[in-house]
């Protein structure tokens, strides 16, 4: 029993010597608290209206720039006025645009499909952003 107590006390002595040595070596490394930390008065979070406005503005500008670039790149003549304006010659005849019912129905279907897809994606995006906002805004505060 005396031997186990001796081993325990010698272990404690070694630990104390190591910690004393660490304290002596770290004499010049004391840090002082100059200013106490302050708790913010209001929570900080992304300014959603500003982010949404900037995103909408940048998206609109990007869309206008892409549309302008495509218009400038398009050099085709669309109607008789374009032909007269660019060639300065008399027009002897033209071929009328013939559209049958199949082409008209297909164009209407494609337009309907495009608008439906765009509206559906917009609704899904808005619903996802609402769910994301409420989930992270209220679920993390509980």
N, CA, C and O atoms as a GROMACS GRO file, in nm:
protein
  568
    1UNK      N    1   0.082  -0.117   0.000
    1UNK     CA    2   0.000   0.000   0.000
    1UNK      C    3   0.088   0.127   0.000
    1UNK      O    4   0.058   0.225  -0.068
    2UNK      N    5   0.192   0.123   0.074
    2UNK     CA    6   0.284   0.235   0.078
    2UNK      C    7   0.350   0.253  -0.058
    2UNK      O    8   0.375   0.365  -0.102
    3UNK      N    9   0.379   0.141  -0.123
    3UNK     CA   10   0.443   0.149  -0.255
    3UNK      C   11   0.349   0.212  -0.358
    3UNK      O   12   0.394   0.296  -0.436
    4UNK      N   13   0.221   0.176  -0.359
    4UNK     CA   14   0.126   0.235  -0.454
    4UNK      C   15   0.108   0.383  -0.425
    4UNK      O   16   0.094   0.463  -0.518
    5UNK      N   17   0.106   0.420  -0.295
    5UNK     CA   18   0.095   0.562  -0.260
    5UNK      C   19   0.219   0.638  -0.305
    5UNK      O   20   0.210   0.751  -0.352
    6UNK      N   21   0.336   0.575  -0.291
    6UNK     CA   22   0.462   0.638  -0.337
    6UNK      C   23   0.459   0.658  -0.488
    6UNK      O   24   0.499   0.765  -0.536
    7UNK      N   25   0.414   0.559  -0.566
    7UNK     CA   26   0.407   0.570  -0.712
    7UNK      C   27   0.309   0.681  -0.752
    7UNK      O   28   0.336   0.758  -0.844
    8UNK      N   29   0.196   0.688  -0.681
    8UNK     CA   30   0.095   0.791  -0.711
    8UNK      C   31   0.152   0.930  -0.682
    8UNK      O   32   0.135   1.022  -0.763
    9UNK      N   33   0.217   0.947  -0.568
    9UNK     CA   34   0.273   1.078  -0.534
    9UNK      C   35   0.388   1.117  -0.625
    9UNK      O   36   0.403   1.235  -0.657
   10UNK      N   37   0.469   1.022  -0.667
   10UNK     CA   38   0.579   1.056  -0.759
   10UNK      C   39   0.524   1.094  -0.897
   10UNK      O   40   0.582   1.180  -0.964
   11UNK      N   41   0.415   1.033  -0.940
   11UNK     CA   42   0.350   1.073  -1.066
   11UNK      C   43   0.296   1.214  -1.059
   11UNK      O   44   0.310   1.291  -1.154
   12UNK      N   45   0.235   1.246  -0.945
   12UNK     CA   46   0.184   1.382  -0.926
   12UNK      C   47   0.297   1.485  -0.923
   12UNK      O   48   0.285   1.595  -0.977
   13UNK      N   49   0.409   1.446  -0.858
   13UNK     CA   50   0.524   1.536  -0.854
   13UNK      C   51   0.578   1.562  -0.994
   13UNK      O   52   0.611   1.676  -1.026
   14UNK      N   53   0.587   1.459  -1.077
   14UNK     CA   54   0.635   1.475  -1.214
   14UNK      C   55   0.542   1.566  -1.293
   14UNK      O   56   0.588   1.651  -1.369
   15UNK      N   57   0.411   1.548  -1.276
   15UNK     CA   58   0.314   1.633  -1.346
   15UNK      C   59   0.327   1.778  -1.300
   15UNK      O   60   0.322   1.869  -1.382
   16UNK      N   61   0.343   1.799  -1.170
   16UNK     CA   62   0.358   1.934  -1.118
   16UNK      C   63   0.485   2.000  -1.169
   16UNK      O   64   0.485   2.119  -1.200
   17UNK      N   65   0.594   1.922  -1.179
   17UNK     CA   66   0.719   1.978  -1.231
   17UNK      C   67   0.704   2.017  -1.378
   17UNK      O   68   0.755   2.121  -1.421
   18UNK      N   69   0.636   1.934  -1.454
   18UNK     CA   70   0.614   1.964  -1.598
   18UNK      C   71   0.531   2.091  -1.611
   18UNK      O   72   0.565   2.178  -1.692
   19UNK      N   73   0.422   2.104  -1.534
   19UNK     CA   74   0.338   2.224  -1.546
   19UNK      C   75   0.413   2.348  -1.496
   19UNK      O   76   0.396   2.456  -1.552
   20UNK      N   77   0.497   2.333  -1.392
   20UNK     CA   78   0.578   2.446  -1.344
   20UNK      C   79   0.677   2.489  -1.452
   20UNK      O   80   0.698   2.608  -1.472
   21UNK      N   81   0.737   2.392  -1.519
   21UNK     CA   82   0.831   2.423  -1.627
   21UNK      C   83   0.761   2.495  -1.741
   21UNK      O   84   0.815   2.590  -1.798
   22UNK      N   85   0.640   2.451  -1.776
   22UNK     CA   86   0.563   2.518  -1.882
   22UNK      C   87   0.529   2.661  -1.842
   22UNK      O   88   0.536   2.752  -1.925
   23UNK      N   89   0.493   2.681  -1.716
   23UNK     CA   90   0.462   2.817  -1.670
   23UNK      C   91   0.584   2.907  -1.677
   23UNK      O   92   0.574   3.023  -1.717
   24UNK      N   93   0.700   2.854  -1.638
   24UNK     CA   94   0.822   2.934  -1.639
   24UNK      C   95   0.864   2.971  -1.781
   24UNK      O   96   0.914   3.081  -1.805
   25UNK      N   97   0.844   2.880  -1.874
   25UNK     CA   98   0.882   2.908  -2.013
   25UNK      C   99   0.786   3.007  -2.079
   25UNK      O  100   0.826   3.079  -2.170
   26UNK      N  101   0.662   3.011  -2.036
   26UNK     CA  102   0.563   3.098  -2.100
   26UNK      C  103   0.544   3.229  -2.029
   26UNK      O  104   0.435   3.286  -2.035
   27UNK      N  105   0.645   3.281  -1.960
   27UNK     CA  106   0.632   3.405  -1.885
   27UNK      C  107   0.600   3.524  -1.974
   27UNK      O  108   0.522   3.610  -1.932
   28UNK      N  109   0.654   3.533  -2.094
   28UNK     CA  110   0.634   3.648  -2.180
   28UNK      C  111   0.514   3.634  -2.272
   28UNK      O  112   0.496   3.717  -2.361
   29UNK      N  113   0.432   3.532  -2.253
   29UNK     CA  114   0.323   3.507  -2.346
   29UNK      C  115   0.187   3.527  -2.282
   29UNK      O  116   0.094   3.453  -2.313
   30UNK      N  117   0.174   3.621  -2.196
   30UNK     CA  118   0.045   3.647  -2.132
   30UNK      C  119  -0.036   3.741  -2.220
   30UNK      O  120   0.017   3.839  -2.272
   31UNK      N  121  -0.160   3.712  -2.235
   31UNK     CA  122  -0.249   3.796  -2.313
   31UNK      C  123  -0.343   3.870  -2.219
   31UNK      O  124  -0.390   3.816  -2.119
   32UNK      N  125  -0.368   3.994  -2.251
   32UNK     CA  126  -0.458   4.074  -2.170
   32UNK      C  127  -0.581   4.108  -2.252
   32UNK      O  128  -0.573   4.127  -2.374
   33UNK      N  129  -0.693   4.114  -2.187
   33UNK     CA  130  -0.818   4.152  -2.251
   33UNK      C  131  -0.827   4.304  -2.249
   33UNK      O  132  -0.844   4.364  -2.143
   34UNK      N  133  -0.814   4.367  -2.366
   34UNK     CA  134  -0.817   4.512  -2.372
   34UNK      C  135  -0.960   4.566  -2.367
   34UNK      O  136  -0.991   4.655  -2.288
   35UNK      N  137  -1.045   4.511  -2.453
   35UNK     CA  138  -1.185   4.554  -2.458
   35UNK      C  139  -1.272   4.430  -2.444
   35UNK      O  140  -1.251   4.332  -2.515
   36UNK      N  141  -1.368   4.432  -2.356
   36UNK     CA  142  -1.455   4.316  -2.342
   36UNK      C  143  -1.544   4.301  -2.466
   36UNK      O  144  -1.581   4.402  -2.527
   37UNK      N  145  -1.578   4.179  -2.503
   37UNK     CA  146  -1.663   4.159  -2.621
   37UNK      C  147  -1.804   4.212  -2.594
   37UNK      O  148  -1.853   4.208  -2.482
   38UNK      N  149  -1.866   4.260  -2.700
   38UNK     CA  150  -2.002   4.310  -2.687
   38UNK      C  151  -2.097   4.222  -2.768
   38UNK      O  152  -2.063   4.174  -2.876
   39UNK      N  153  -2.214   4.203  -2.714
   39UNK     CA  154  -2.315   4.124  -2.781
   39UNK      C  155  -2.390   4.216  -2.877
   39UNK      O  156  -2.429   4.326  -2.838
   40UNK      N  157  -2.411   4.173  -3.002
   40UNK     CA  158  -2.484   4.260  -3.095
   40UNK      C  159  -2.628   4.283  -3.050
   40UNK      O  160  -2.692   4.195  -2.993
   41UNK      N  161  -2.677   4.403  -3.077
   41UNK     CA  162  -2.813   4.438  -3.035
   41UNK      C  163  -2.917   4.374  -3.126
   41UNK      O  164  -3.024   4.334  -3.079
   42UNK      N  165  -2.888   4.364  -3.253
   42UNK     CA  166  -2.979   4.299  -3.347
   42UNK      C  167  -2.905   4.187  -3.417
   42UNK      O  168  -2.784   4.197  -3.441
   43UNK      N  169  -2.975   4.080  -3.451
   43UNK     CA  170  -2.907   3.970  -3.520
   43UNK      C  171  -2.866   4.011  -3.661
   43UNK      O  172  -2.938   4.084  -3.730
   44UNK      N  173  -2.751   3.964  -3.702
   44UNK     CA  174  -2.706   3.993  -3.837
   44UNK      C  175  -2.745   3.878  -3.927
   44UNK      O  176  -2.727   3.761  -3.892
   45UNK      N  177  -2.796   3.911  -4.040
   45UNK     CA  178  -2.834   3.811  -4.138
   45UNK      C  179  -2.830   3.877  -4.275
   45UNK      O  180  -2.819   4.000  -4.284
   46UNK      N  181  -2.838   3.799  -4.381
   46UNK     CA  182  -2.834   3.862  -4.514
   46UNK      C  183  -2.951   3.957  -4.533
   46UNK      O  184  -3.062   3.930  -4.488
   47UNK      N  185  -2.926   4.065  -4.599
   47UNK     CA  186  -3.032   4.162  -4.628
   47UNK      C  187  -3.104   4.113  -4.754
   47UNK      O  188  -3.065   4.144  -4.866
   48UNK      N  189  -3.210   4.037  -4.731
   48UNK     CA  190  -3.279   3.969  -4.840
   48UNK      C  191  -3.334   4.064  -4.946
   48UNK      O  192  -3.315   4.037  -5.065
   49UNK      N  193  -3.400   4.174  -4.911
   49UNK     CA  194  -3.449   4.263  -5.017
   49UNK      C  195  -3.337   4.316  -5.106
   49UNK      O  196  -3.353   4.328  -5.227
   50UNK      N  197  -3.223   4.348  -5.046
   50UNK     CA  198  -3.111   4.398  -5.125
   50UNK      C  199  -3.057   4.289  -5.218
   50UNK      O  200  -3.028   4.315  -5.334
   51UNK      N  201  -3.044   4.167  -5.166
   51UNK     CA  202  -2.993   4.057  -5.247
   51UNK      C  203  -3.089   4.025  -5.360
   51UNK      O  204  -3.047   4.003  -5.474
   52UNK      N  205  -3.219   4.022  -5.331
   52UNK     CA  206  -3.319   3.993  -5.434
   52UNK      C  207  -3.320   4.104  -5.539
   52UNK      O  208  -3.326   4.076  -5.659
   53UNK      N  209  -3.314   4.229  -5.495
   53UNK     CA  210  -3.313   4.341  -5.590
   53UNK      C  211  -3.190   4.338  -5.679
   53UNK      O  212  -3.200   4.360  -5.800
   54UNK      N  213  -3.075   4.312  -5.619
   54UNK     CA  214  -2.953   4.306  -5.700
   54UNK      C  215  -2.958   4.190  -5.798
   54UNK      O  216  -2.917   4.204  -5.913
   55UNK      N  217  -3.009   4.076  -5.754
   55UNK     CA  218  -3.020   3.961  -5.843
   55UNK      C  219  -3.115   3.988  -5.959
   55UNK      O  220  -3.086   3.953  -6.073
   56UNK      N  221  -3.230   4.050  -5.928
   56UNK     CA  222  -3.326   4.082  -6.034
   56UNK      C  223  -3.267   4.184  -6.131
   56UNK      O  224  -3.282   4.171  -6.253
   57UNK      N  225  -3.200   4.286  -6.078
   57UNK     CA  226  -3.139   4.388  -6.165
   57UNK      C  227  -3.031   4.329  -6.254
   57UNK      O  228  -3.027   4.356  -6.374
   58UNK      N  229  -2.942   4.247  -6.195
   58UNK     CA  230  -2.836   4.185  -6.275
   58UNK      C  231  -2.894   4.088  -6.378
   58UNK      O  232  -2.846   4.081  -6.491
   59UNK      N  233  -2.999   4.015  -6.339
   59UNK     CA  234  -3.064   3.923  -6.434
   59UNK      C  235  -3.127   3.999  -6.550
   59UNK      O  236  -3.116   3.957  -6.665
   60UNK      N  237  -3.193   4.110  -6.519
   60UNK     CA  238  -3.254   4.192  -6.624
   60UNK      C  239  -3.147   4.249  -6.717
   60UNK      O  240  -3.162   4.245  -6.839
   61UNK      N  241  -3.040   4.302  -6.660
   61UNK     CA  242  -2.932   4.357  -6.744
   61UNK      C  243  -2.867   4.248  -6.830
   61UNK      O  244  -2.838   4.271  -6.947
   62UNK      N  245  -2.846   4.131  -6.772
   62UNK     CA  246  -2.787   4.021  -6.847
   62UNK      C  247  -2.880   3.977  -6.960
   62UNK      O  248  -2.835   3.949  -7.071
   63UNK      N  249  -3.010   3.970  -6.932
   63UNK     CA  250  -3.106   3.934  -7.035
   63UNK      C  251  -3.110   4.035  -7.149
   63UNK      O  252  -3.114   3.998  -7.266
   64UNK      N  253  -3.108   4.163  -7.114
   64UNK     CA  254  -3.108   4.267  -7.217
   64UNK      C  255  -2.980   4.261  -7.299
   64UNK      O  256  -2.983   4.277  -7.421
   65UNK      N  257  -2.866   4.239  -7.233
   65UNK     CA  258  -2.739   4.230  -7.305
   65UNK      C  259  -2.737   4.110  -7.400
   65UNK      O  260  -2.689   4.122  -7.513
   66UNK      N  261  -2.788   3.997  -7.356
   66UNK     CA  262  -2.792   3.878  -7.444
   66UNK      C  263  -2.886   3.901  -7.561
   66UNK      O  264  -2.855   3.865  -7.674
   67UNK      N  265  -3.004   3.961  -7.534
   67UNK     CA  266  -3.098   3.988  -7.642
   67UNK      C  267  -3.039   4.087  -7.743
   67UNK      O  268  -3.055   4.070  -7.864
   68UNK      N  269  -2.970   4.190  -7.694
   68UNK     CA  270  -2.909   4.287  -7.784
   68UNK      C  271  -2.799   4.222  -7.867
   68UNK      O  272  -2.786   4.249  -7.986
   69UNK      N  273  -2.719   4.136  -7.804
   69UNK     CA  274  -2.613   4.068  -7.879
   69UNK      C  275  -2.670   3.978  -7.987
   69UNK      O  276  -2.617   3.971  -8.098
   70UNK      N  277  -2.780   3.908  -7.955
   70UNK     CA  278  -2.840   3.821  -8.057
   70UNK      C  279  -2.901   3.903  -8.171
   70UNK      O  280  -2.893   3.863  -8.287
   71UNK      N  281  -2.962   4.017  -8.137
   71UNK     CA  282  -3.020   4.102  -8.241
   71UNK      C  283  -2.911   4.160  -8.331
   71UNK      O  284  -2.928   4.167  -8.453
   72UNK      N  285  -2.800   4.200  -8.271
   72UNK     CA  286  -2.692   4.257  -8.351
   72UNK      C  287  -2.626   4.150  -8.439
   72UNK      O  288  -2.579   4.179  -8.549
   73UNK      N  289  -2.624   4.029  -8.390
   73UNK     CA  290  -2.562   3.921  -8.466
   73UNK      C  291  -2.651   3.874  -8.582
   73UNK      O  292  -2.601   3.820  -8.680
   74UNK      N  293  -2.783   3.894  -8.570
   74UNK     CA  294  -2.877   3.849  -8.672
   74UNK      C  295  -2.874   3.946  -8.791
   74UNK      O  296  -2.911   4.063  -8.777
   75UNK      N  297  -2.830   3.898  -8.906
   75UNK     CA  298  -2.820   3.983  -9.025
   75UNK      C  299  -2.922   3.944  -9.132
   75UNK      O  300  -2.910   3.986  -9.247
   76UNK      N  301  -3.021   3.866  -9.096
   76UNK     CA  302  -3.119   3.824  -9.197
   76UNK      C  303  -3.219   3.936  -9.226
   76UNK      O  304  -3.244   4.022  -9.141
   77UNK      N  305  -3.274   3.932  -9.346
   77UNK     CA  306  -3.375   4.029  -9.387
   77UNK      C  307  -3.512   3.967  -9.360
   77UNK      O  308  -3.541   3.857  -9.407
   78UNK      N  309  -3.596   4.037  -9.285
   78UNK     CA  310  -3.722   3.979  -9.238
   78UNK      C  311  -3.840   4.007  -9.332
   78UNK      O  312  -3.927   3.922  -9.347
   79UNK      N  313  -3.844   4.122  -9.392
   79UNK     CA  314  -3.960   4.156  -9.475
   79UNK      C  315  -3.916   4.245  -9.592
   79UNK      O  316  -3.797   4.272  -9.610
   80UNK      N  317  -4.013   4.288  -9.670
   80UNK     CA  318  -3.983   4.368  -9.789
   80UNK      C  319  -3.921   4.503  -9.752
   80UNK      O  320  -3.838   4.555  -9.826
   81UNK      N  321  -3.961   4.562  -9.640
   81UNK     CA  322  -3.902   4.689  -9.598
   81UNK      C  323  -3.752   4.674  -9.574
   81UNK      O  324  -3.674   4.761  -9.613
   82UNK      N  325  -3.710   4.565  -9.511
   82UNK     CA  326  -3.567   4.541  -9.489
   82UNK      C  327  -3.493   4.529  -9.621
   82UNK      O  328  -3.384   4.584  -9.637
   83UNK      N  329  -3.551   4.458  -9.715
   83UNK     CA  330  -3.485   4.439  -9.846
   83UNK      C  331  -3.470   4.573  -9.916
   83UNK      O  332  -3.363   4.603  -9.969
   84UNK      N  333  -3.575   4.654  -9.915
   84UNK     CA  334  -3.568   4.786  -9.980
   84UNK      C  335  -3.466   4.876  -9.910
   84UNK      O  336  -3.392   4.948  -9.976
   85UNK      N  337  -3.461   4.871  -9.777
   85UNK     CA  338  -3.371   4.959  -9.702
   85UNK      C  339  -3.225   4.923  -9.723
   85UNK      O  340  -3.141   5.013  -9.732
   86UNK      N  341  -3.192   4.795  -9.731
   86UNK     CA  342  -3.052   4.755  -9.740
   86UNK      C  343  -2.999   4.742  -9.883
   86UNK      O  344  -2.880   4.760  -9.906
   87UNK      N  345  -3.087   4.711  -9.978
   87UNK     CA  346  -3.036   4.689 -10.113
   87UNK      C  347  -3.057   4.808 -10.206
   87UNK      O  348  -2.985   4.820 -10.305
   88UNK      N  349  -3.152   4.895 -10.178
   88UNK     CA  350  -3.181   5.012 -10.260
   88UNK      C  351  -3.216   4.977 -10.404
   88UNK      O  352  -3.189   5.053 -10.496
   89UNK      N  353  -3.277   4.859 -10.421
   89UNK     CA  354  -3.320   4.821 -10.557
   89UNK      C  355  -3.469   4.789 -10.552
   89UNK      O  356  -3.526   4.765 -10.446
   90UNK      N  357  -3.529   4.789 -10.669
   90UNK     CA  358  -3.672   4.761 -10.678
   90UNK      C  359  -3.698   4.612 -10.660
   90UNK      O  360  -3.619   4.528 -10.703
   91UNK      N  361  -3.809   4.580 -10.596
   91UNK     CA  362  -3.848   4.441 -10.572
   91UNK      C  363  -3.945   4.401 -10.682
   91UNK      O  364  -4.048   4.466 -10.702
   92UNK      N  365  -3.911   4.294 -10.753
   92UNK     CA  366  -3.997   4.247 -10.861
   92UNK      C  367  -4.104   4.150 -10.811
   92UNK      O  368  -4.214   4.147 -10.867
   93UNK      N  369  -4.075   4.074 -10.709
   93UNK     CA  370  -4.172   3.978 -10.656
   93UNK      C  371  -4.121   3.919 -10.527
   93UNK      O  372  -4.003   3.930 -10.494
   94UNK      N  373  -4.212   3.854 -10.454
   94UNK     CA  374  -4.172   3.790 -10.328
   94UNK      C  375  -4.251   3.662 -10.311
   94UNK      O  376  -4.359   3.646 -10.369
   95UNK      N  377  -4.198   3.571 -10.233
   95UNK     CA  378  -4.265   3.444 -10.204
   95UNK      C  379  -4.338   3.460 -10.071
   95UNK      O  380  -4.275   3.490  -9.969
   96UNK      N  381  -4.470   3.441 -10.071
   96UNK     CA  382  -4.543   3.457  -9.945
   96UNK      C  383  -4.512   3.342  -9.849
   96UNK      O  384  -4.478   3.231  -9.891
   97UNK      N  385  -4.526   3.370  -9.721
   97UNK     CA  386  -4.504   3.270  -9.618
   97UNK      C  387  -4.629   3.185  -9.607
   97UNK      O  388  -4.737   3.235  -9.574
   98UNK      N  389  -4.615   3.058  -9.634
   98UNK     CA  390  -4.728   2.967  -9.629
   98UNK      C  391  -4.721   2.885  -9.500
   98UNK      O  392  -4.622   2.817  -9.473
   99UNK      N  393  -4.827   2.894  -9.423
   99UNK     CA  394  -4.834   2.816  -9.300
   99UNK      C  395  -4.962   2.733  -9.304
   99UNK      O  396  -5.071   2.785  -9.330
  100UNK      N  397  -4.947   2.605  -9.280
  100UNK     CA  398  -5.065   2.521  -9.273
  100UNK      C  399  -5.110   2.507  -9.128
  100UNK      O  400  -5.045   2.559  -9.037
  101UNK      N  401  -5.222   2.438  -9.106
  101UNK     CA  402  -5.276   2.424  -8.971
  101UNK      C  403  -5.181   2.351  -8.877
  101UNK      O  404  -5.175   2.383  -8.758
  102UNK      N  405  -5.106   2.255  -8.929
  102UNK     CA  406  -5.014   2.179  -8.846
  102UNK      C  407  -4.905   2.269  -8.788
  102UNK      O  408  -4.873   2.260  -8.670
  103UNK      N  409  -4.849   2.357  -8.871
  103UNK     CA  410  -4.743   2.447  -8.826
  103UNK      C  411  -4.798   2.546  -8.723
  103UNK      O  412  -4.731   2.574  -8.623
  104UNK      N  413  -4.916   2.598  -8.746
  104UNK     CA  414  -4.977   2.694  -8.654
  104UNK      C  415  -5.006   2.628  -8.519
  104UNK      O  416  -4.976   2.685  -8.414
  105UNK      N  417  -5.065   2.506  -8.522
  105UNK     CA  418  -5.094   2.435  -8.398
  105UNK      C  419  -4.966   2.401  -8.322
  105UNK      O  420  -4.960   2.412  -8.199
  106UNK      N  421  -4.865   2.360  -8.395
  106UNK     CA  422  -4.737   2.324  -8.331
  106UNK      C  423  -4.674   2.447  -8.266
  106UNK      O  424  -4.621   2.437  -8.155
  107UNK      N  425  -4.679   2.562  -8.333
  107UNK     CA  426  -4.624   2.684  -8.277
  107UNK      C  427  -4.700   2.725  -8.150
  107UNK      O  428  -4.639   2.766  -8.052
  108UNK      N  429  -4.834   2.713  -8.151
  108UNK     CA  430  -4.913   2.745  -8.033
  108UNK      C  431  -4.883   2.649  -7.918
  108UNK      O  432  -4.872   2.690  -7.802
  109UNK      N  433  -4.869   2.520  -7.951
  109UNK     CA  434  -4.837   2.422  -7.847
  109UNK      C  435  -4.701   2.450  -7.785
  109UNK      O  436  -4.686   2.442  -7.663
  110UNK      N  437  -4.603   2.482  -7.867
  110UNK     CA  438  -4.469   2.510  -7.815
  110UNK      C  439  -4.469   2.636  -7.729
  110UNK      O  440  -4.401   2.641  -7.627
  111UNK      N  441  -4.544   2.740  -7.770
  111UNK     CA  442  -4.554   2.862  -7.690
  111UNK      C  443  -4.620   2.831  -7.556
  111UNK      O  444  -4.574   2.876  -7.452
  112UNK      N  445  -4.729   2.754  -7.559
  112UNK     CA  446  -4.799   2.717  -7.436
  112UNK      C  447  -4.708   2.635  -7.345
  112UNK      O  448  -4.704   2.657  -7.224
  113UNK      N  449  -4.635   2.541  -7.403
  113UNK     CA  450  -4.543   2.458  -7.326
  113UNK      C  451  -4.432   2.543  -7.263
  113UNK      O  452  -4.395   2.522  -7.147
  114UNK      N  453  -4.378   2.637  -7.339
  114UNK     CA  454  -4.273   2.724  -7.286
  114UNK      C  455  -4.322   2.810  -7.171
  114UNK      O  456  -4.255   2.819  -7.068
  115UNK      N  457  -4.438   2.874  -7.187
  115UNK     CA  458  -4.492   2.958  -7.080
  115UNK      C  459  -4.529   2.875  -6.957
  115UNK      O  460  -4.506   2.917  -6.844
  116UNK      N  461  -4.587   2.758  -6.980
  116UNK     CA  462  -4.623   2.671  -6.868
  116UNK      C  463  -4.500   2.628  -6.791
  116UNK      O  464  -4.499   2.629  -6.668
  117UNK      N  465  -4.396   2.589  -6.862
  117UNK     CA  466  -4.272   2.547  -6.797
  117UNK      C  467  -4.209   2.662  -6.720
  117UNK      O  468  -4.163   2.644  -6.607
  118UNK      N  469  -4.208   2.780  -6.779
  118UNK     CA  470  -4.150   2.896  -6.710
  118UNK      C  471  -4.229   2.930  -6.584
  118UNK      O  472  -4.170   2.958  -6.479
  119UNK      N  473  -4.362   2.928  -6.592
  119UNK     CA  474  -4.444   2.957  -6.474
  119UNK      C  475  -4.426   2.850  -6.366
  119UNK      O  476  -4.418   2.883  -6.248
  120UNK      N  477  -4.420   2.724  -6.407
  120UNK     CA  478  -4.401   2.616  -6.311
  120UNK      C  479  -4.265   2.628  -6.241
  120UNK      O  480  -4.256   2.610  -6.120
  121UNK      N  481  -4.161   2.658  -6.316
  121UNK     CA  482  -4.029   2.676  -6.255
  121UNK      C  483  -4.027   2.796  -6.162
  121UNK      O  484  -3.962   2.792  -6.057
  122UNK      N  485  -4.098   2.902  -6.198
  122UNK     CA  486  -4.104   3.020  -6.111
  122UNK      C  487  -4.175   2.987  -5.980
  122UNK      O  488  -4.130   3.027  -5.873
  123UNK      N  489  -4.287   2.913  -5.988
  123UNK     CA  490  -4.360   2.875  -5.867
  123UNK      C  491  -4.276   2.783  -5.780
  123UNK      O  492  -4.273   2.799  -5.658
  124UNK      N  493  -4.207   2.687  -5.840
  124UNK     CA  494  -4.122   2.595  -5.764
  124UNK      C  495  -4.008   2.672  -5.697
  124UNK      O  496  -3.975   2.645  -5.581
  125UNK      N  497  -3.948   2.766  -5.769
  125UNK     CA  498  -3.838   2.845  -5.712
  125UNK      C  499  -3.887   2.930  -5.595
  125UNK      O  500  -3.821   2.935  -5.491
  126UNK      N  501  -4.001   2.996  -5.612
  126UNK     CA  502  -4.053   3.079  -5.503
  126UNK      C  503  -4.092   2.994  -5.383
  126UNK      O  504  -4.064   3.031  -5.269
  127UNK      N  505  -4.158   2.880  -5.406
  127UNK     CA  506  -4.196   2.793  -5.295
  127UNK      C  507  -4.071   2.740  -5.224
  127UNK      O  508  -4.068   2.732  -5.101
  128UNK      N  509  -3.970   2.704  -5.300
  128UNK     CA  510  -3.847   2.656  -5.239
  128UNK      C  511  -3.779   2.763  -5.156
  128UNK      O  512  -3.726   2.734  -5.049
  129UNK      N  513  -3.779   2.887  -5.204
  129UNK     CA  514  -3.716   2.994  -5.127
  129UNK      C  515  -3.795   3.024  -5.000
  129UNK      O  516  -3.736   3.056  -4.897
  130UNK      N  517  -3.928   3.015  -5.006
  130UNK     CA  518  -4.009   3.037  -4.886
  130UNK      C  519  -3.982   2.926  -4.784
  130UNK      O  520  -3.963   2.955  -4.666
  131UNK      N  521  -3.981   2.802  -4.828
  131UNK     CA  522  -3.953   2.690  -4.738
  131UNK      C  523  -3.813   2.703  -4.679
  131UNK      O  524  -3.793   2.682  -4.559
  132UNK      N  525  -3.716   2.736  -4.762
  132UNK     CA  526  -3.577   2.754  -4.715
  132UNK      C  527  -3.570   2.864  -4.611
  132UNK      O  528  -3.506   2.848  -4.508
  133UNK      N  529  -3.637   2.977  -4.638
  133UNK     CA  530  -3.633   3.091  -4.545
  133UNK      C  531  -3.694   3.052  -4.411
  133UNK      O  532  -3.632   3.073  -4.307
  134UNK      N  533  -3.815   2.994  -4.412
  134UNK     CA  534  -3.880   2.961  -4.287
  134UNK      C  535  -3.810   2.847  -4.214
  134UNK      O  536  -3.805   2.846  -4.091
  135UNK      N  537  -3.756   2.752  -4.286
  135UNK     CA  538  -3.686   2.642  -4.221
  135UNK      C  539  -3.562   2.691  -4.148
  135UNK      O  540  -3.540   2.658  -4.032
  136UNK      N  541  -3.480   2.771  -4.217
  136UNK     CA  542  -3.356   2.816  -4.155
  136UNK      C  543  -3.376   2.935  -4.062
  136UNK      O  544  -3.295   2.958  -3.972
  137UNK      N  545  -3.484   3.010  -4.081
  137UNK     CA  546  -3.507   3.125  -3.996
  137UNK      C  547  -3.569   3.084  -3.864
  137UNK      O  548  -3.531   3.136  -3.758
  138UNK      N  549  -3.666   2.992  -3.868
  138UNK     CA  550  -3.736   2.955  -3.746
  138UNK      C  551  -3.689   2.823  -3.686
  138UNK      O  552  -3.692   2.807  -3.564
  139UNK      N  553  -3.646   2.730  -3.768
  139UNK     CA  554  -3.603   2.600  -3.715
  139UNK      C  555  -3.472   2.609  -3.641
  139UNK      O  556  -3.450   2.534  -3.546
  140UNK      N  557  -3.384   2.699  -3.681
  140UNK     CA  558  -3.255   2.709  -3.614
  140UNK      C  559  -3.264   2.789  -3.484
  140UNK      O  560  -3.173   2.780  -3.402
  141UNK      N  561  -3.370   2.868  -3.464
  141UNK     CA  562  -3.383   2.947  -3.344
  141UNK      C  563  -3.451   2.871  -3.230
  141UNK      O  564  -3.451   2.917  -3.116
  142UNK      N  565  -3.507   2.756  -3.260
  142UNK     CA  566  -3.576   2.677  -3.157
  142UNK      C  567  -3.478   2.598  -3.076
  142UNK      O  568  -3.518   2.526  -2.984
   0.00000   0.00000   0.00000
